[in-house]
Amino acid sequence: MTIEFIWQLPTSGDGRYAAPGITRRGERNAGAPSPLQAGVSDPRGARPPFNYFDYLHQIARAADLSGFNGIRIRHDTQGDESWIVAGYLARSTRHLKLIAEFDAAWGSAVYAAKNAVSFQRFTGGRFAWQIGQGGDAAARRRQGDAAPDADILPRIEEFITVARGVQSTAPFSFKGKFFEVQDGGFKGPLANHPVNSIYLTGDTPEALALSARQADVHVFDAAPTTDLQPSIDSLQAQARHLGRTVVAGLRIDVLARETFDEALRDARRYRSGAGLPDDAPFEDDAAAFWPGFAQAQTGAHGALVGSYEQVSAALHAYAQAGVSSFVLAAIPHFEEAYRIGEHVLPRVRAALSAQMQAA
């Protein structure tokens, strides 16, 4: 069983503690208070010229050095552009898959495909897409996208069809509701490169059916294994019917420490610092799934909180349920990349290896 572990980058800010307002290591937002004491001027000015990209570079290097297989660069409307971040980090990482998340309303499928080919050329085939649905209608309108709900998934399917078509075929022609290409396709140095893998999301029957037809990986939102199992089974059954294989992925946060008590203490400290209620769904040394734990910051619908052994066992249980791609995150992302890479991933991999040998 091949399992990949992806670490998510915080494109809209990160810090050691979850303050009510979003903070950004490496730079200070305009109007933010100085870190110096009252009455002490900051010679660097009101907004020091530090670079948040340098911090993202540190996180990516930490993920690379601690054994992750890739990084997911989240699409955040108030954060830095995922494609730009991917380009910045491409040469500073050696092994990581670079998964850039964006919406299909991003623009021309042909232009996106050309960008993807360039990324593939310059990263040795390490680039991937995660195509999102853009949120609800109000969120899409704020980004200049007036498409009705019924058009979102069909537009994504046409986007993928055109992008893959021009990358792999010349001449390529297509006419649909949203995209049209006549005798397109890449030639010369842009021809015959590996087509980037595609990650899709969604929990509706229509989203699962789309992934069965088009996705390489379908990333499910965090939920207990018993809740995910029917959807995983449905996805893989539909894909098999079409003669395809689609990997089931999971987007989940993790908070792991030496002991359960230490993990629960830090989890409660996080919630308190973020002004959130202490609604831990477990106690008495029984690690479990915590719904909505850090969703406002990371976007994950839940987190695993517990000791290294407990969190590793929980991830192994997801793998046994059919998950083969884990998109993980924790705050602060730099320190936690090392912690999870050094203490959790080896345990999960060892358990999977032992399971394979026993089989």
C-alpha positions in Angstrom: 0.0 0.0 0.0 1.5 3.3 -1.1 0.7 6.2 1.2 1.5 9.8 0.7 1.7 12.4 3.4 1.2 16.1 2.4 1.8 19.1 4.6 -0.3 22.2 4.1 1.2 25.6 3.9 -0.4 28.6 5.7 -0.8 31.1 2.8 -2.7 33.6 4.9 -0.6 33.7 8.1 0.8 31.6 10.9 2.1 32.1 14.5 2.9 30.2 17.6 -0.4 30.9 19.3 -3.9 31.2 17.7 -4.7 34.8 18.5 -8.1 36.0 17.5 -6.6 38.0 14.6 -4.5 36.3 11.9 -0.8 36.9 12.4 2.0 36.5 9.9 5.4 35.4 10.9 8.1 37.4 9.0 6.0 40.5 8.5 3.5 42.8 10.2 0.3 43.8 8.7 -0.3 47.6 8.3 -1.6 49.1 11.5 -0.6 46.1 13.6 1.0 47.0 17.0 4.8 47.0 17.2 6.4 44.1 19.0 8.5 46.5 21.0 7.4 48.0 24.3 5.2 51.1 24.5 7.3 54.3 24.0 10.0 52.5 22.1 10.2 53.3 18.5 10.9 50.7 15.9 13.7 51.8 13.5 12.4 49.5 10.8 9.2 51.5 10.5 5.5 50.8 10.8 5.7 47.8 8.5 9.1 46.1 8.5 10.2 44.8 5.1 10.4 41.2 6.1 9.3 38.6 3.7 6.5 36.1 4.5 7.7 33.9 1.6 10.9 33.3 3.6 8.8 31.7 6.3 7.0 29.6 3.8 10.3 28.5 2.5 11.3 27.4 6.0 8.1 25.3 6.3 8.6 23.7 2.9 12.2 22.8 3.8 11.0 21.4 7.1 8.5 19.2 5.4 11.1 18.1 2.8 13.6 17.2 5.5 11.2 15.5 7.9 9.9 13.0 5.4 6.7 14.4 3.9 5.9 13.5 0.3 4.5 16.9 -0.7 3.1 20.3 0.3 -0.4 21.6 -0.4 -0.5 25.3 -1.1 -4.0 26.3 0.0 -6.1 28.7 -2.0 -7.2 31.5 0.3 -8.8 34.6 -1.1 -7.0 36.8 1.5 -3.7 34.9 1.3 -0.9 34.7 -1.2 -1.5 33.2 -4.6 -0.9 29.4 -4.6 0.7 29.3 -8.0 3.2 32.1 -7.1 4.1 30.3 -3.9 4.6 27.0 -5.8 7.0 28.7 -8.2 8.9 30.3 -5.3 9.3 27.0 -3.5 10.0 24.8 -6.5 13.8 25.2 -6.5 14.2 25.2 -2.7 12.7 21.7 -2.4 14.1 18.5 -3.8 11.5 15.8 -3.3 8.2 17.4 -2.5 5.2 17.3 -4.7 3.8 20.8 -5.1 0.0 20.8 -5.0 -1.4 24.2 -5.9 -5.1 24.7 -5.0 -7.2 27.1 -7.2 -10.8 27.4 -8.5 -11.9 26.5 -12.1 -13.0 30.1 -12.4 -9.2 31.0 -12.4 -9.3 31.6 -16.1 -8.4 29.9 -19.4 -7.9 26.1 -19.1 -5.4 26.3 -21.9 -3.4 29.0 -20.1 -3.5 27.0 -16.9 -2.3 23.9 -18.8 0.6 25.8 -20.2 1.6 27.0 -16.8 1.4 23.4 -15.5 3.6 22.2 -18.3 6.2 24.8 -17.4 6.0 23.7 -13.7 6.4 20.1 -14.8 9.5 20.9 -16.9 11.2 22.9 -14.1 10.3 20.6 -11.2 10.9 17.2 -12.8 7.2 16.4 -12.8 6.5 17.4 -9.2 3.5 19.7 -9.8 -0.2 18.9 -9.1 -3.5 20.7 -9.0 -6.2 20.7 -6.5 -9.3 22.3 -8.1 -11.8 23.8 -5.7 -15.4 24.7 -6.2 -15.1 28.3 -5.0 -17.4 28.2 -2.0 -21.1 29.3 -2.0 -22.6 31.7 -4.5 -21.9 34.7 -2.4 -18.2 33.8 -2.0 -17.9 33.2 -5.7 -19.5 36.5 -6.6 -16.9 38.3 -4.4 -14.3 36.9 -6.7 -16.1 38.0 -9.8 -17.6 34.6 -10.6 -21.3 34.7 -11.3 -21.7 31.1 -12.4 -24.8 29.4 -10.8 -24.3 26.4 -8.5 -25.5 24.0 -11.2 -22.6 25.0 -13.5 -19.7 24.5 -11.0 -19.0 20.8 -11.4 -19.6 20.7 -15.2 -17.2 23.6 -15.6 -14.6 21.8 -13.6 -15.0 18.8 -15.8 -14.6 20.8 -18.9 -11.6 22.6 -17.5 -9.9 19.3 -16.8 -10.8 17.8 -20.2 -9.4 20.8 -22.0 -6.3 21.1 -19.8 -5.4 17.4 -20.2 -6.3 17.5 -23.9 -3.9 20.3 -24.9 -1.1 18.8 -22.7 -1.3 15.3 -24.3 -2.7 15.8 -27.8 -1.9 18.1 -30.8 -4.0 19.0 -32.6 -6.7 19.1 -30.0 -10.3 20.4 -30.5 -13.1 20.7 -28.0 -16.4 22.6 -27.8 -18.4 22.6 -24.6 -20.6 25.0 -22.7 -17.7 26.8 -21.0 -14.6 26.2 -23.1 -13.8 25.9 -26.8 -10.5 25.0 -28.4 -9.8 24.5 -32.2 -6.7 22.7 -33.3 -4.9 23.5 -30.1 -2.3 21.5 -28.2 1.4 22.0 -27.3 4.3 21.3 -29.6 8.0 21.7 -29.4 9.6 21.9 -25.9 6.1 22.0 -24.3 5.0 18.6 -25.8 5.2 15.1 -24.3 5.6 16.0 -20.6 3.8 14.2 -17.8 0.3 15.5 -17.2 0.0 16.9 -13.7 -2.1 14.9 -11.3 -5.4 16.4 -10.2 -6.9 16.4 -6.8 -10.6 17.1 -6.4 -12.9 17.6 -3.3 -16.6 17.5 -2.4 -19.0 15.3 -0.4 -22.0 15.3 -2.7 -22.9 12.3 -5.0 -22.2 14.6 -8.0 -18.8 15.5 -6.7 -17.9 11.8 -6.1 -19.1 10.9 -9.6 -16.9 13.7 -11.1 -13.9 12.4 -9.2 -14.6 8.9 -10.3 -14.4 10.1 -13.9 -11.6 12.7 -13.7 -9.6 12.8 -10.5 -6.4 11.2 -9.5 -7.1 11.9 -5.9 -10.3 12.8 -4.1 -9.7 14.6 -0.9 -12.4 14.1 1.7 -13.0 16.6 4.5 -12.1 15.4 8.0 -14.6 13.1 9.7 -14.5 9.9 11.7 -13.6 6.8 9.8 -17.1 5.3 10.2 -18.6 8.4 8.6 -16.1 8.4 5.7 -16.2 4.7 4.9 -19.4 4.7 2.8 -18.2 7.6 0.6 -14.8 6.0 0.1 -16.4 2.7 -0.9 -18.8 4.6 -3.3 -16.0 6.5 -4.9 -13.8 3.5 -5.5 -16.7 1.4 -6.8 -17.6 4.1 -9.3 -14.0 4.4 -10.4 -13.7 0.6 -10.9 -16.8 0.6 -13.0 -15.2 3.1 -15.3 -11.9 1.1 -15.4 -10.1 3.8 -13.3 -8.4 4.0 -10.0 -8.9 7.0 -7.8 -7.0 7.5 -4.5 -9.0 8.5 -1.5 -7.4 11.4 0.4 -8.2 13.1 3.7 -7.7 16.7 4.8 -7.3 16.6 8.6 -5.3 18.5 11.3 -3.2 16.8 13.9 -2.0 17.8 17.4 0.3 15.2 18.8 2.5 15.2 21.9 4.4 12.8 24.0 1.3 12.1 26.2 -2.4 12.5 25.8 -2.5 14.9 28.8 0.1 17.2 27.1 -1.8 17.1 23.8 -5.1 18.0 25.5 -3.5 20.8 27.5 -2.0 22.4 24.3 -5.3 21.9 22.4 -7.2 23.7 25.1 -4.6 26.5 25.2 -5.0 26.9 21.5 -8.8 27.1 21.8 -8.5 29.6 24.6 -6.0 31.8 22.7 -8.3 31.8 19.7 -11.3 32.8 21.8 -13.0 29.5 21.1 -14.9 27.4 23.6 -13.3 24.4 25.4 -15.6 21.8 23.8 -13.2 18.9 23.8 -15.2 15.8 22.8 -13.0 13.5 24.9 -11.1 13.2 28.1 -9.6 10.5 30.4 -6.8 9.5 28.1 -9.0 8.7 25.1 -7.8 10.4 22.0 -10.5 11.0 19.4 -11.6 13.2 16.5 -12.3 16.9 17.5 -14.7 18.5 15.0 -13.9 22.0 13.8 -10.8 22.3 16.0 -8.9 24.9 14.0 -11.1 25.2 11.0 -11.1 29.1 11.0 -7.3 29.0 10.6 -6.5 25.9 8.5 -9.8 25.1 6.8 -9.8 21.5 8.1 -13.1 20.3 9.4 -11.5 18.5 12.4 -8.4 17.3 14.1 -6.8 14.3 15.8 -5.6 15.2 19.3 -3.6 12.8 21.3 -0.2 11.2 22.0 2.1 10.2 19.2 1.0 6.6 19.4 -2.7 7.5 19.5 -2.5 9.9 16.5 -0.4 7.4 14.6 -2.9 4.6 15.3 -5.8 6.9 14.2 -4.1 7.7 10.9 -3.3 4.0 10.4 -7.0 3.2 10.9 -7.9 5.7 8.2 -5.4 4.0 5.9 -7.1 0.7 6.6 -10.4 2.3 5.7 -9.0 3.1 2.3 -7.3 6.5 2.7 -4.0 6.7 0.8 -3.3 10.4 0.7 -3.2 12.4 4.0 -3.1 16.2 3.9 -2.1 17.3 7.3 -1.5 20.6 9.1 -0.9 22.0 12.6 -0.2 25.4 14.1 2.5 26.6 14.1 3.3 24.9 10.8 7.1 25.2 10.9 7.7 23.5 14.3 4.8 21.0 13.8 6.1 19.9 10.4 9.2 18.6 12.2 7.3 17.2 15.1 4.8 15.2 13.0 7.5 14.2 10.5 9.8 12.9 13.3 7.3 11.3 15.7 4.1 10.4 13.8 4.9 9.5 10.2 7.6 6.9 11.0 5.1 5.1 13.3 2.4 5.1 10.7 4.8 3.9 8.0 6.1 1.2 10.3 2.6 -0.1 11.0 1.7 -0.1 7.3 5.0 -2.0 6.5 4.3 -4.6 9.2 0.7 -5.0 7.9 2.1 -5.6 4.4 4.6 -8.1 5.6 2.0 -10.0 7.5 -0.2 -10.1 4.4 
